Amino acid sequence: MLQREQVTGHDHAQRLEELSNELNQLQELQQQLEQRWQQELSLVKKCRQLEDELAPDTKILAFPEDQLNRLQTELTEVKQNLIAIQGIAAMVPAHVDESVVASVISG
């Protein structure tokens, strides 16, 4: 709309530049958030995979002790990486708890 008014003689160059800069900043933020979401999703999937492998009904029969220790260490590292990326607010929660349910219900 500002561009159309500019054709008719109104000067909106400064406002158009401000809006363009704001749009660029928001697009950059969107890319950062999408990248973070992908990282969190990948780590949550890896966590779940390792937790499934280490489930009580499978770990006793399936793995020698050294491999079991390696999987537990890997799971700990993945969880630490996930916590570091998520910070205070998780985009992809690893487990559904009361805070996740409350946030969904509250909208």
C-alpha positions in Angstrom: 0.0 0.0 0.0 2.8 2.4 0.9 4.5 1.6 -2.4 1.3 2.4 -4.3 1.0 5.7 -2.5 4.6 6.4 -3.2 3.8 6.2 -7.0 1.2 9.0 -6.5 3.7 11.3 -4.9 3.6 10.4 -1.2 7.1 9.9 0.3 7.3 6.7 2.3 10.9 5.7 1.5 12.0 5.8 5.2 9.0 3.8 6.4 9.4 1.3 3.5 13.1 0.9 4.5 12.2 0.4 8.2 9.6 -2.3 7.2 12.1 -4.0 4.9 14.7 -4.1 7.7 12.1 -5.4 10.2 11.1 -8.1 7.7 14.7 -9.2 7.2 15.2 -9.4 11.0 12.1 -11.5 11.4 13.0 -13.8 8.6 16.4 -14.3 10.2 14.8 -15.1 13.5 12.4 -17.5 11.8 15.4 -19.3 10.3 17.1 -19.5 13.7 14.0 -20.9 15.3 13.5 -23.4 12.6 17.1 -24.6 13.0 16.7 -24.8 16.8 13.4 -26.8 16.3 15.2 -29.2 13.9 18.0 -29.7 16.4 15.7 -30.3 19.3 13.6 -32.7 17.3 16.6 -34.7 16.2 17.9 -34.9 19.8 14.5 -35.9 21.2 14.3 -38.7 18.6 17.8 -39.9 19.5 16.9 -39.8 23.2 13.8 -41.8 22.6 15.7 -44.3 20.5 18.3 -44.8 23.2 15.7 -45.0 25.9 13.9 -47.7 24.0 17.2 -49.6 23.5 17.8 -49.3 27.3 14.3 -50.3 28.3 14.4 -52.6 31.3 12.9 -55.6 29.4 15.6 -55.4 26.6 18.8 -54.3 28.3 19.5 -57.3 30.4 19.3 -59.8 27.5 20.4 -57.7 24.5 23.7 -56.0 25.5 27.0 -56.8 27.0 27.9 -54.6 30.0 30.4 -52.4 28.0 27.8 -51.7 25.3 25.2 -51.0 27.9 27.5 -48.5 29.5 28.3 -46.9 26.2 24.5 -46.5 25.4 23.9 -45.0 28.8 26.8 -42.6 28.4 25.5 -41.6 24.9 22.0 -41.1 26.3 23.4 -38.8 29.0 25.3 -36.8 26.5 22.3 -36.4 24.2 20.1 -35.3 27.1 22.8 -32.7 28.1 22.9 -31.4 24.6 19.2 -31.2 24.5 19.0 -29.2 27.7 21.7 -26.8 26.5 19.8 -26.1 23.3 16.4 -25.9 24.9 17.4 -23.5 27.6 14.3 -22.4 29.6 11.6 -23.1 27.0 11.6 -26.4 25.0 10.2 -26.2 21.5 10.1 -30.1 21.4 9.5 -31.6 24.8 11.3 -34.9 25.4 8.5 -36.1 27.6 4.9 -35.0 28.2 4.5 -33.7 31.8 2.1 -31.4 33.6 3.7 -28.2 32.3 3.3 -29.4 28.7 -0.3 -30.4 29.3 -1.0 -27.0 31.0 0.5 -25.1 28.1 -1.6 -26.9 25.6 -4.8 -26.4 27.5 -4.1 -22.7 28.2 -3.6 -22.2 24.4 
